[in-house]
């Protein structure tokens, strides 16, 4: 049986503004529960919301970067329902006038995933469940600024859904509108899926899997549901439209409730917030200041700096690493060498320290100085790696350290000639082995030269001198 998988996503993204959507309470992850609250976000009678202009700016940046059309005039609405996480009894959102419509993301296989719309809204409180089955509410999250990105049902597989969410998160991080850390709830995803039997046109009813909080959970839930829906079609079973949740322990989805009737949220206009009117100048100013996005950056790195597709992709995937690369290369003028140092030795240090590139003590100037010392043969590569481990923490001048510790590379040809002659006279058997085609003996002789100079000899010069002297013997 040939089937077609039909997937649509609804993705909630918290915007990284300093304050909440409609009040001046802090937007801060990990604060003591219920400390970032006020009468406005707690819904006290008589309070009035005041829209956060920076949140609107962030939302528009996201819409423009995703090729959406931005609505210049819009209203906010009240979505009414009763649940402990919604202290006001309604959520301020946009029902039928989303601020952005259209737009798309193109996947690596060339498929275009269309966006239906993006709307602004406020977040709800967070429910914390303890081991005694008590539910405790933390209202710090209530009122945080959100955008909800709704796709058309264009996705065909769990793999495509994974790539879409990864590319979306990458774009939003580059815009600096959200860190998209799913483990902290900054990005949450609902997926809708059903299957069509291409032989007779039968379709399963849509299943919605709610509140997926990791890329892996999104992919695993969709793989499970694809298989479950396929079995429904194969067995000729009836299916019902329902809401399900993903269970990590059993690696399966579990039914929460059927959706036989539409939810009645009793939407109404949010009368406490006047219509939002955006000037063309305001939108154009945001558009003109959009940063270079990952795909364009990777393409430029390959064309301008001649980096490989792999290296360009790694650098452009992280805005902070990309900034470091460009600033360092301005001082070194050797993009391939700078890329190599960042993606190997420096990334190792960053990962071990669990910090981002913009959080390290090491300055761009000292990092560039270290690379230049290696490129100019003042120190060898191994010394450079050892110095990096130290200056990564201390941010000391690497050239000053190398001089103080007598680590500068020996490039004096007459001195190195004497070292080579001495090593050759002490290792006649290795010379004989080399002449008999045993190439490994050459590496041994290089090692002996480096040992005599305590690792400070220029290895390229040692190699050349050894070849020259052995050829004369």
C-alpha positions as CSV (number, residue, x, y, z in Angstrom):
1,X,0.0,0.0,0.0
2,X,1.4,3.4,-1.0
3,X,0.7,6.2,1.5
4,X,1.4,9.9,1.8
5,X,2.3,11.4,5.2
6,X,0.8,14.8,5.9
7,X,2.4,16.9,8.7
8,X,1.8,20.4,9.9
9,X,3.6,22.2,12.8
10,X,2.6,24.8,15.4
11,X,5.7,26.2,17.1
12,X,5.6,28.5,20.1
13,X,8.8,30.6,20.6
14,X,9.5,32.8,23.6
15,X,11.0,36.1,22.6
16,X,14.1,37.1,24.6
17,X,13.1,40.6,25.6
18,X,14.1,41.9,29.0
19,X,10.5,42.2,30.1
20,X,7.1,40.5,29.6
21,X,4.6,41.2,26.8
22,X,2.2,43.5,28.7
23,X,4.0,44.5,31.9
24,X,7.5,45.4,33.2
25,X,8.2,42.1,35.0
26,X,11.5,40.4,34.2
27,X,11.7,37.8,31.4
28,X,14.1,35.5,33.3
29,X,14.5,31.8,33.2
30,X,15.2,29.9,36.5
31,X,14.1,32.7,38.9
32,X,12.5,31.7,42.3
33,X,8.9,30.7,41.5
34,X,6.4,33.5,41.5
35,X,8.9,36.3,42.1
36,X,8.6,37.9,38.6
37,X,5.0,38.7,38.8
38,X,2.8,41.8,39.3
39,X,-0.9,42.7,39.3
40,X,-1.0,42.9,35.5
41,X,0.4,39.5,34.7
42,X,-1.5,38.0,37.6
43,X,-4.8,39.4,36.1
44,X,-5.9,41.6,39.1
45,X,-9.1,43.5,38.4
46,X,-8.6,47.1,37.2
47,X,-5.2,46.5,35.7
48,X,-4.4,47.5,32.1
49,X,-1.9,45.8,29.8
50,X,0.7,47.9,27.9
51,X,2.2,46.3,24.9
52,X,6.0,45.7,24.8
53,X,7.3,47.6,21.7
54,X,10.5,45.6,21.7
55,X,8.5,42.3,21.6
56,X,6.7,43.7,18.5
57,X,10.0,44.6,16.9
58,X,11.4,41.1,17.6
59,X,8.3,39.5,16.2
60,X,8.5,41.5,13.0
61,X,12.2,40.6,12.6
62,X,11.2,36.9,12.7
63,X,8.4,37.5,10.2
64,X,10.6,39.4,7.7
65,X,13.5,36.9,7.9
66,X,11.0,34.1,7.0
67,X,9.7,36.1,4.0
68,X,6.3,36.8,5.5
69,X,4.0,39.7,4.6
70,X,3.7,42.0,7.7
71,X,0.3,43.4,8.5
72,X,0.4,47.2,9.2
73,X,-2.8,47.4,11.2
74,X,-4.0,44.7,13.6
75,X,-5.9,43.9,16.8
76,X,-5.3,41.7,19.8
77,X,-7.9,39.2,20.9
78,X,-9.0,37.4,24.1
79,X,-8.9,33.6,23.9
80,X,-11.1,32.5,26.8
81,X,-10.7,29.2,28.7
82,X,-10.3,28.1,32.3
83,X,-7.2,26.3,33.4
84,X,-4.9,26.9,36.4
85,X,-2.1,28.1,34.2
86,X,-4.2,31.0,32.8
87,X,-4.8,33.2,35.8
88,X,-6.9,35.8,34.0
89,X,-9.2,33.2,32.5
90,X,-8.2,34.3,29.0
91,X,-5.0,34.6,26.9
92,X,-4.2,37.7,24.9
93,X,-3.4,36.6,21.4
94,X,-4.3,37.2,17.7
95,X,-7.1,35.1,16.3
96,X,-7.9,36.3,12.8
97,X,-5.4,39.1,12.2
98,X,-2.0,37.6,12.7
99,X,0.8,40.1,12.3
100,X,2.6,38.0,9.6
101,X,1.2,35.8,6.8
102,X,2.8,33.6,4.2
103,X,6.5,33.0,4.2
104,X,8.5,29.8,3.9
105,X,11.5,27.7,4.7
106,X,13.3,25.7,2.0
107,X,14.8,22.4,3.1
108,X,18.0,20.8,1.9
109,X,16.1,18.5,-0.5
110,X,14.6,21.6,-2.2
111,X,11.1,21.2,-0.7
112,X,9.4,24.5,0.2
113,X,7.6,24.4,3.5
114,X,5.0,27.2,3.5
115,X,4.0,29.2,6.6
116,X,0.4,29.9,7.1
117,X,0.9,32.7,9.6
118,X,2.7,33.9,12.7
119,X,0.9,35.6,15.5
120,X,1.9,37.3,18.7
121,X,0.5,36.3,22.1
122,X,1.4,35.9,25.8
123,X,2.6,32.7,27.5
124,X,0.8,30.9,30.2
125,X,2.1,29.9,33.6
126,X,4.1,26.7,34.1
127,X,2.6,23.7,35.9
128,X,5.1,21.8,38.1
129,X,4.0,18.3,39.1
130,X,5.6,16.8,42.2
131,X,6.0,13.1,43.3
132,X,2.8,13.3,45.4
133,X,0.7,14.2,42.4
134,X,0.4,17.8,43.5
135,X,0.4,20.5,40.8
136,X,2.2,23.7,41.7
137,X,1.9,26.8,39.6
138,X,4.7,29.1,38.8
139,X,3.4,32.4,37.3
140,X,6.9,33.7,36.4
141,X,6.2,32.5,32.8
142,X,2.7,34.0,32.6
143,X,2.7,36.9,30.2
144,X,6.1,36.2,28.5
145,X,6.1,37.3,24.9
146,X,5.5,34.5,22.4
147,X,5.2,34.1,18.6
148,X,3.3,31.1,17.3
149,X,4.5,29.9,13.9
150,X,1.9,27.8,12.0
151,X,3.0,25.9,8.9
152,X,0.8,24.6,6.0
153,X,0.6,20.7,6.0
154,X,3.6,20.5,3.6
155,X,5.9,18.3,5.6
156,X,6.2,14.7,4.4
157,X,8.2,13.0,7.0
158,X,9.7,13.1,10.5
159,X,13.1,13.8,9.0
160,X,11.7,16.9,7.2
161,X,10.0,18.1,10.4
162,X,13.3,17.8,12.3
163,X,15.2,19.8,9.7
164,X,12.4,22.4,9.6
165,X,12.6,23.0,13.3
166,X,16.4,23.1,13.3
167,X,16.5,25.6,10.5
168,X,13.8,27.7,12.2
169,X,15.7,27.7,15.5
170,X,19.0,28.5,13.7
171,X,17.3,31.5,12.0
172,X,15.7,32.9,15.1
173,X,19.0,32.6,17.1
174,X,20.8,34.5,14.4
175,X,18.2,37.2,14.6
176,X,18.9,37.4,18.3
177,X,15.1,37.2,19.0
178,X,15.2,33.9,20.9
179,X,17.8,31.4,22.2
180,X,15.3,28.6,21.3
181,X,16.5,26.4,24.1
182,X,13.8,23.7,24.1
183,X,15.0,22.3,27.5
184,X,14.1,25.7,29.0
185,X,10.7,25.9,27.3
186,X,11.8,28.7,24.9
187,X,10.6,26.7,22.0
188,X,7.7,24.2,22.1
189,X,6.1,22.3,19.3
190,X,2.7,20.8,18.5
191,X,2.6,18.4,15.5
192,X,-0.4,17.5,13.5
193,X,-0.2,14.3,11.4
194,X,-2.4,12.0,9.3
195,X,-1.8,9.6,6.4
196,X,-3.5,9.2,3.0
197,X,-3.9,5.9,1.1
198,X,-2.8,6.9,-2.4
199,X,-4.6,3.9,-3.9
200,X,-8.1,4.8,-2.8
201,X,-7.8,8.3,-1.2
202,X,-8.8,7.2,2.3
203,X,-7.3,9.3,5.1
204,X,-6.8,8.8,8.8
205,X,-8.2,11.4,11.1
206,X,-5.6,14.1,12.2
207,X,-3.7,13.4,15.5
208,X,-2.3,16.4,17.4
209,X,0.7,15.6,19.6
210,X,1.1,18.5,22.1
211,X,4.0,20.2,23.8
212,X,7.0,18.4,22.4
213,X,10.1,19.9,24.0
214,X,13.0,18.5,22.1
215,X,14.0,17.9,18.5
216,X,14.4,14.2,19.2
217,X,10.9,14.0,20.7
218,X,9.4,15.7,17.6
219,X,11.1,13.2,15.3
220,X,10.4,10.1,17.5
221,X,6.7,11.1,18.0
222,X,6.2,11.5,14.3
223,X,7.9,8.2,13.5
224,X,5.7,6.5,16.0
225,X,2.5,8.2,14.7
226,X,3.4,7.5,11.0
227,X,3.7,3.8,11.8
228,X,0.4,3.9,13.9
229,X,-1.6,5.7,11.2
230,X,-0.3,3.3,8.5
231,X,-1.5,0.3,10.5
232,X,-4.9,2.0,10.9
233,X,-5.1,2.2,7.1
234,X,-3.8,-1.3,6.5
235,X,-6.4,-2.8,8.9
236,X,-9.2,-0.6,7.5
237,X,-9.9,0.7,11.0
238,X,-11.9,3.9,11.8
239,X,-9.8,6.7,13.4
240,X,-10.9,9.7,15.4
241,X,-9.5,13.2,15.6
242,X,-7.6,13.3,18.9
243,X,-5.0,15.0,21.0
244,X,-2.1,12.9,22.2
245,X,1.1,13.3,24.2
246,X,4.5,11.8,23.8
247,X,5.8,9.5,26.5
248,X,9.6,9.2,26.6
249,X,9.6,6.2,28.8
250,X,7.4,4.0,26.6
251,X,8.6,5.7,23.4
252,X,5.0,6.0,22.3
253,X,2.1,8.5,22.1
254,X,-0.8,8.3,24.5
255,X,-4.3,9.5,23.8
256,X,-5.3,12.5,26.0
257,X,-8.7,13.4,24.6
258,X,-10.8,13.1,21.4
259,X,-11.7,16.3,19.4
260,X,-15.2,15.4,18.2
261,X,-16.2,19.0,18.6
262,X,-14.3,22.2,18.0
263,X,-13.1,24.1,21.1
264,X,-15.2,27.1,21.9
265,X,-12.7,29.7,23.1
266,X,-15.3,32.5,22.8
267,X,-12.8,34.9,21.1
268,X,-13.4,38.6,21.5
269,X,-11.5,41.7,20.8
270,X,-9.0,42.7,23.5
271,X,-10.6,46.1,24.2
272,X,-7.9,47.2,26.7
273,X,-5.3,47.3,23.8
274,X,-6.1,49.7,21.0
275,X,-5.4,48.6,17.4
276,X,-1.7,48.3,16.7
277,X,-0.7,50.5,13.7
278,X,2.7,49.9,12.2
279,X,4.2,52.5,9.9
280,X,5.9,51.5,6.7
281,X,9.0,53.3,8.0
282,X,9.1,51.2,11.2
283,X,8.9,47.9,9.2
284,X,11.4,49.1,6.6
285,X,13.9,50.1,9.3
286,X,13.7,46.6,10.8
287,X,14.1,45.0,7.3
288,X,17.2,47.1,6.5
289,X,18.9,46.0,9.7
290,X,18.3,42.3,9.4
291,X,21.5,40.4,9.9
292,X,23.0,38.0,7.3
293,X,21.2,34.7,7.8
294,X,23.0,31.3,8.0
295,X,22.5,30.0,4.5
296,X,23.6,33.3,2.9
297,X,26.6,33.4,5.3
298,X,27.7,29.9,4.5
299,X,27.5,30.6,0.8
300,X,29.6,33.8,1.2
301,X,32.2,31.9,3.3
302,X,32.6,29.4,0.5
303,X,32.8,32.0,-2.2
304,X,34.8,34.8,-0.4
305,X,37.0,32.7,1.9
306,X,37.1,29.5,-0.1
307,X,36.1,27.4,2.9
308,X,34.7,23.9,2.4
309,X,31.0,23.4,2.5
310,X,31.4,21.5,5.8
311,X,33.5,24.2,7.6
312,X,31.3,27.1,6.2
313,X,28.2,25.2,7.5
314,X,29.6,24.7,11.0
315,X,30.7,28.4,11.3
316,X,27.5,29.8,9.9
317,X,25.4,27.6,12.1
318,X,26.5,29.5,15.2
319,X,26.2,33.3,15.1
320,X,28.8,33.8,17.9
321,X,31.3,31.5,16.3
322,X,30.7,33.3,13.0
323,X,31.4,36.7,14.6
324,X,34.6,35.4,16.2
325,X,35.7,33.9,12.9
326,X,35.2,37.2,11.0
327,X,36.9,39.4,13.7
328,X,39.8,37.0,14.0
329,X,40.3,36.7,10.3
330,X,40.5,40.5,10.0
331,X,43.7,40.3,12.1
332,X,45.1,37.0,10.6
333,X,44.1,37.3,7.0
334,X,44.1,33.5,6.6
335,X,40.5,32.2,6.7
336,X,41.3,28.5,6.3
337,X,43.8,28.6,9.2
338,X,41.4,30.6,11.4
339,X,38.5,28.3,10.6
340,X,40.7,25.3,11.5
341,X,41.7,26.7,14.9
342,X,38.2,27.7,15.8
343,X,36.5,24.4,14.8
344,X,39.1,22.2,16.4
345,X,41.2,23.5,19.3
346,X,39.0,26.4,20.4
347,X,35.7,24.6,20.1
348,X,37.2,21.8,22.2
349,X,38.0,24.4,25.0
350,X,34.5,25.9,24.7
351,X,32.8,22.6,24.9
352,X,34.8,21.5,27.9
353,X,34.0,24.8,29.7
354,X,30.3,24.7,28.5
355,X,30.3,28.3,27.4
356,X,29.6,30.2,24.2
357,X,32.3,32.0,22.1
358,X,31.2,35.4,23.4
359,X,31.6,34.3,27.0
360,X,35.2,33.3,27.0
361,X,38.0,35.3,28.6
362,X,40.3,35.0,25.6
363,X,40.3,38.1,23.5
364,X,40.1,38.2,19.7
365,X,43.5,40.0,19.7
366,X,45.3,37.4,21.7
367,X,43.7,34.5,19.8
368,X,44.7,36.1,16.5
369,X,48.2,36.7,17.9
370,X,48.6,33.0,18.8
371,X,47.6,31.9,15.2
372,X,50.0,34.4,13.7
373,X,52.8,33.1,15.9
374,X,52.2,29.6,14.4
375,X,51.8,30.9,10.8
376,X,55.1,32.9,11.1
377,X,56.9,29.9,12.4
378,X,57.8,31.6,15.7
379,X,56.2,28.7,17.6
380,X,55.2,25.3,16.3
381,X,51.7,23.9,16.2
382,X,52.1,21.8,19.3
383,X,53.3,24.7,21.3
384,X,50.5,26.8,19.9
385,X,47.9,24.2,21.2
386,X,49.5,24.1,24.7
387,X,49.5,27.9,24.9
388,X,45.9,28.1,23.8
389,X,44.9,25.9,26.7
390,X,46.5,28.4,29.1
391,X,45.6,31.7,27.5
392,X,42.0,30.5,27.1
393,X,41.6,31.0,30.8
394,X,44.2,33.7,31.5
395,X,44.0,35.8,28.3
396,X,47.7,36.5,28.5
397,X,49.7,37.6,25.5
398,X,50.9,34.4,23.9
399,X,54.1,35.9,22.4
400,X,55.1,37.2,25.8
401,X,54.5,33.8,27.4
402,X,56.4,32.0,24.6
403,X,59.5,34.3,25.2
404,X,59.4,34.0,29.0
405,X,59.3,30.2,28.7
406,X,61.8,29.9,26.0
407,X,59.2,28.3,23.7
408,X,60.0,30.2,20.5
409,X,60.7,28.0,17.6
410,X,64.3,27.5,16.5
411,X,64.8,28.5,12.9
412,X,68.6,28.9,13.0
413,X,69.7,26.7,10.0
414,X,73.3,26.3,11.1
415,X,72.2,25.2,14.6
416,X,69.6,22.8,13.2
417,X,72.2,21.4,10.8
418,X,74.4,20.5,13.8
419,X,71.5,18.8,15.5
420,X,70.7,16.8,12.3
421,X,74.3,15.7,11.9
422,X,74.5,14.6,15.5
423,X,71.2,12.6,15.2
424,X,72.4,10.9,12.0
425,X,75.7,9.9,13.5
426,X,74.0,8.4,16.5
427,X,71.4,6.4,14.5
428,X,73.3,4.8,11.6
429,X,70.9,1.8,11.6
430,X,67.9,4.1,11.0
431,X,69.7,5.7,8.0
432,X,70.3,2.2,6.6
433,X,66.6,1.3,7.2
434,X,65.5,4.4,5.2
435,X,67.8,3.4,2.3
436,X,66.2,0.0,2.4
437,X,62.7,1.5,2.0
438,X,61.6,1.5,5.6
439,X,60.0,5.0,5.7
440,X,58.9,4.8,9.4
441,X,62.6,5.2,10.4
442,X,62.5,8.7,9.0
443,X,59.8,9.7,11.5
444,X,62.0,8.3,14.3
445,X,64.9,10.6,13.2
446,X,62.6,13.6,13.1
447,X,61.5,12.7,16.6
448,X,65.1,12.5,17.8
449,X,65.8,16.0,16.4
450,X,62.7,17.4,18.2
451,X,63.8,15.7,21.4
452,X,67.2,17.2,21.3
453,X,65.7,20.7,20.8
454,X,63.0,20.1,23.4
455,X,60.3,20.4,20.7
456,X,61.4,23.8,19.6
457,X,63.0,23.0,16.2
458,X,61.1,24.1,13.1
459,X,59.8,20.6,12.0
460,X,59.7,21.7,8.3
461,X,63.3,22.7,8.4
462,X,64.3,19.5,10.2
463,X,62.5,17.4,7.6
464,X,64.2,19.2,4.7
465,X,67.7,19.0,6.3
466,X,67.3,15.3,7.1
467,X,66.3,14.5,3.5
468,X,69.1,16.5,2.2
469,X,71.8,14.9,4.4
470,X,70.5,11.3,4.0
471,X,70.5,11.9,0.2
472,X,74.1,12.8,0.4
473,X,75.1,9.8,2.4
